[in-house]
Amino acid sequence: MQGLARKLMDEDEDAPDAIRSPQARPEELRILEALLFASKEPLDEKTLAQRLPAEVELAQTLQMLRDEYAPRGVNLVKVNGKWAFRTANDLSWLLTREAIQPRKLSRAAIETLAVIAYHQPVTRAEVEDIRGVTMSKGTIDVLLETGWIRPRGRRKVPGRPITYGTTEAFISHFGLEQLGDLPGLDELKGSGMLDGQLPPNFSVPVPSDDPALRDDEDPLEPGDLDLGLAPRADQPEE
């Protein structure tokens, strides 16, 4: 019995520190890991830094945790400036059943979403002007239901129409780190989404989802966010 005990002690002395003692792993990594796993929403760096010792370098620690999880089934990713754990991209097929949308977006909804993403903040009338097509109320309703767009404010023009922008859910769903990762003109041409017969001086705007209201926007009024979704139009858009 004494021989067995001695053998186990010798093997323990030869084992790596991480195996021999769970405390060998940096405490700041364990803290970040616990915070991110427990949170239902991505966390910003300010929130994370408040829970760590003052001497800890947050950016370096996040990168260490990101590298540690890189080969695993769950990865640490940055979503719109915030951090969260997500299923590894190469395993996303395992969750395909849960990720399927109950219905496909219409072409009108996809085009409207693209206009809002690149040109935000925009009003319904501005979307119609860019697309060159009158838009049914139902198109905006569908995008609001998905959680991919949100009312931002009211334009400082007669009628004070509501302005729209994208949400964090839009960033997360399309696997972007930030809105600026949307493809630019060269990428759109390379993918075949834009042909070579483009108007002179054609350009793709640099998207920005800065939550701060712009000079031409007023804050939303009480009750604006409680606006019910109008019934979808019977006739779909062309």
C-alpha positions as CSV (number, residue, x, y, z in Angstrom):
1,M,0.0,0.0,0.0
2,Q,2.8,2.4,0.8
3,G,4.5,1.6,-2.5
4,L,1.3,2.5,-4.4
5,A,0.9,5.7,-2.4
6,R,4.5,6.7,-3.2
7,K,4.0,6.0,-6.9
8,L,0.9,8.2,-7.1
9,M,2.8,11.0,-5.4
10,D,5.7,10.7,-7.8
11,E,3.3,10.8,-10.8
12,D,1.6,13.9,-9.4
13,E,5.0,15.7,-9.1
14,D,5.6,14.9,-12.8
15,A,2.2,16.1,-14.0
16,P,1.7,19.5,-15.6
17,D,0.7,22.3,-13.3
18,A,-2.7,22.8,-15.0
19,I,-3.5,19.1,-14.3
20,R,-2.0,19.0,-10.8
21,S,-3.9,22.1,-9.6
22,P,-7.0,23.7,-11.0
23,Q,-5.8,27.0,-9.5
24,A,-2.8,27.0,-11.8
25,R,-5.1,28.6,-14.5
26,P,-5.0,32.4,-14.2
27,E,-7.9,33.6,-12.1
28,E,-8.8,36.4,-14.5
29,L,-9.5,33.8,-17.2
30,R,-11.8,31.9,-14.9
31,I,-13.6,35.1,-14.0
32,L,-14.2,36.2,-17.6
33,E,-15.3,32.7,-18.5
34,A,-17.8,32.6,-15.7
35,L,-19.2,36.1,-16.6
36,L,-19.6,35.3,-20.3
37,F,-21.2,31.9,-19.8
38,A,-23.7,33.3,-17.2
39,S,-24.8,36.3,-19.3
40,K,-27.7,36.0,-21.7
41,E,-26.4,38.9,-23.8
42,P,-23.0,39.8,-25.1
43,L,-21.0,41.9,-22.6
44,D,-19.0,45.0,-23.3
45,E,-15.5,45.5,-22.2
46,K,-16.4,48.1,-19.6
47,T,-18.7,45.7,-17.8
48,L,-16.0,43.0,-17.9
49,A,-13.3,45.3,-16.7
50,Q,-15.3,46.3,-13.7
51,R,-15.3,42.7,-12.4
52,L,-11.6,42.1,-12.8
53,P,-8.7,43.2,-10.6
54,A,-7.4,46.6,-11.5
55,E,-4.0,45.4,-12.6
56,V,-5.4,42.9,-15.2
57,E,-4.9,43.8,-18.8
58,L,-8.4,43.1,-20.2
59,A,-7.5,43.1,-23.9
60,Q,-4.6,40.6,-23.4
61,T,-6.8,38.4,-21.1
62,L,-9.6,38.3,-23.6
63,Q,-7.2,37.3,-26.4
64,M,-5.9,34.5,-24.2
65,L,-9.4,33.2,-23.5
66,R,-10.2,33.6,-27.2
67,D,-7.1,31.5,-28.2
68,E,-7.9,28.9,-25.6
69,Y,-11.4,28.4,-27.0
70,A,-10.4,28.6,-30.6
71,P,-10.1,24.8,-31.2
72,R,-13.2,24.0,-29.1
73,G,-16.9,23.5,-30.0
74,V,-17.6,26.9,-28.4
75,N,-15.7,30.0,-29.4
76,L,-15.3,33.4,-27.9
77,V,-16.3,36.0,-30.4
78,K,-16.7,39.7,-30.6
79,V,-20.2,40.9,-31.6
80,N,-20.8,44.6,-32.3
81,G,-18.0,45.5,-29.9
82,K,-19.2,43.1,-27.2
83,W,-18.0,39.6,-26.2
84,A,-19.9,36.3,-26.1
85,F,-19.5,32.6,-26.5
86,R,-20.9,31.1,-29.7
87,T,-21.0,27.7,-31.3
88,A,-18.0,27.1,-33.6
89,N,-18.8,27.9,-37.2
90,D,-17.9,24.5,-38.5
91,L,-20.4,22.9,-36.0
92,S,-23.3,25.3,-36.9
93,W,-24.9,22.5,-38.9
94,L,-25.7,20.8,-35.6
95,L,-28.1,23.6,-34.8
96,T,-29.6,24.0,-38.3
97,R,-33.0,22.8,-37.1
98,E,-33.1,25.5,-34.4
99,A,-31.8,28.2,-36.7
100,I,-34.3,27.8,-39.6
101,Q,-36.6,30.8,-39.9
102,P,-40.3,29.9,-40.0
103,R,-40.6,31.9,-43.3
104,K,-38.3,33.3,-45.9
105,L,-38.0,37.1,-46.3
106,S,-39.4,38.5,-49.5
107,R,-37.2,40.2,-52.0
108,A,-38.7,43.5,-50.9
109,A,-37.8,42.8,-47.3
110,I,-34.2,41.8,-48.2
111,E,-33.7,44.9,-50.3
112,T,-35.2,47.1,-47.5
113,L,-32.9,45.5,-44.9
114,A,-29.9,46.1,-47.1
115,V,-30.8,49.8,-47.6
116,I,-31.3,50.3,-43.9
117,A,-28.1,48.5,-43.0
118,Y,-26.0,50.7,-45.4
119,H,-27.8,54.0,-45.2
120,Q,-29.0,54.2,-41.6
121,P,-30.6,56.1,-40.1
122,V,-33.2,56.2,-42.9
123,T,-37.0,56.8,-43.0
124,R,-39.5,54.8,-45.0
125,A,-39.7,57.5,-47.6
126,E,-35.9,57.5,-48.0
127,V,-35.9,53.7,-48.4
128,E,-38.5,54.0,-51.1
129,D,-36.5,56.7,-52.9
130,I,-33.3,54.6,-52.9
131,R,-35.1,51.4,-54.0
132,G,-37.3,53.3,-56.5
133,V,-40.3,51.3,-55.3
134,T,-43.3,52.1,-53.1
135,M,-43.0,50.0,-50.0
136,S,-45.9,48.4,-48.1
137,K,-46.2,48.9,-44.4
138,G,-45.9,45.1,-43.9
139,T,-42.3,45.1,-45.1
140,I,-41.1,47.2,-42.2
141,D,-43.3,45.1,-39.8
142,V,-41.6,41.9,-40.9
143,L,-38.1,43.3,-40.2
144,L,-39.2,44.6,-36.9
145,E,-40.6,41.2,-36.0
146,T,-37.2,39.6,-36.8
147,G,-35.5,42.0,-34.4
148,W,-33.1,43.1,-37.1
149,I,-34.1,46.7,-37.3
150,R,-35.4,49.2,-34.7
151,P,-36.9,52.7,-34.6
152,R,-34.1,55.2,-33.8
153,G,-35.7,58.6,-33.7
154,R,-37.7,61.1,-35.7
155,R,-36.4,63.1,-38.7
156,K,-36.5,66.8,-38.2
157,V,-38.7,67.4,-41.3
158,P,-42.4,68.1,-41.8
159,G,-44.3,65.0,-40.6
160,R,-41.4,64.0,-38.4
161,P,-41.1,60.4,-39.9
162,I,-39.5,57.7,-37.8
163,T,-35.9,56.8,-38.7
164,Y,-34.7,53.2,-38.7
165,G,-31.4,51.4,-38.0
166,T,-30.1,47.9,-37.5
167,T,-29.8,46.1,-34.2
168,E,-27.3,43.9,-32.4
169,A,-29.4,40.9,-33.4
170,F,-28.7,41.7,-37.0
171,I,-25.0,41.8,-36.4
172,S,-25.1,38.5,-34.5
173,H,-27.3,36.7,-37.0
174,F,-25.1,37.5,-40.0
175,G,-21.9,36.6,-38.1
176,L,-20.4,40.1,-38.2
177,E,-18.0,41.5,-35.6
178,Q,-19.3,45.0,-36.4
179,L,-21.5,46.7,-39.0
180,G,-18.4,47.9,-40.8
181,D,-17.7,44.3,-41.8
182,L,-20.5,44.4,-44.4
183,P,-19.1,44.0,-47.9
184,G,-17.9,47.1,-49.8
185,L,-18.1,47.9,-53.5
186,D,-15.2,45.8,-54.6
187,E,-16.5,42.8,-52.6
188,L,-20.0,43.1,-54.0
189,K,-18.6,43.3,-57.5
190,G,-16.4,40.2,-56.9
191,S,-19.4,38.2,-55.6
192,G,-21.4,39.0,-58.7
193,M,-24.0,40.9,-56.8
194,L,-23.2,44.1,-58.8
195,D,-22.7,44.0,-62.6
196,G,-20.2,46.0,-64.5
197,Q,-22.8,48.4,-65.9
198,L,-22.9,50.8,-62.9
199,P,-23.8,54.5,-63.2
200,P,-20.9,56.9,-63.1
201,N,-19.7,57.8,-59.6
202,F,-21.6,54.9,-58.1
203,S,-20.5,54.1,-54.6
204,V,-21.5,52.0,-51.6
205,P,-21.8,54.0,-48.4
206,V,-19.7,53.1,-45.4
207,P,-22.3,51.8,-42.9
208,S,-22.5,53.1,-39.3
209,D,-24.8,52.0,-36.5
210,D,-23.7,54.7,-34.0
211,P,-26.6,54.7,-31.5
212,A,-26.2,58.5,-30.9
213,L,-28.9,60.5,-32.6
214,R,-27.7,62.7,-35.5
215,D,-28.3,66.5,-35.8
216,D,-31.3,65.9,-38.1
217,E,-33.0,63.4,-35.6
218,D,-35.2,64.0,-32.6
219,P,-35.6,61.4,-29.8
220,L,-38.5,59.0,-30.0
221,E,-41.6,60.2,-28.3
222,P,-43.5,58.4,-25.5
223,G,-45.6,55.6,-27.2
224,D,-43.4,55.4,-30.3
225,L,-42.0,52.1,-29.3
226,D,-45.5,50.8,-28.5
227,L,-46.7,51.2,-32.0
228,G,-48.5,48.0,-33.0
229,L,-47.3,46.2,-36.1
230,A,-49.8,46.9,-38.9
231,P,-51.4,44.0,-40.7
232,R,-49.4,43.0,-43.7
233,A,-50.6,44.2,-47.1
234,D,-52.6,41.7,-49.0
235,Q,-50.6,42.4,-52.2
236,P,-46.9,41.7,-52.0
237,E,-44.4,44.2,-53.4
238,E,-42.9,43.7,-56.8
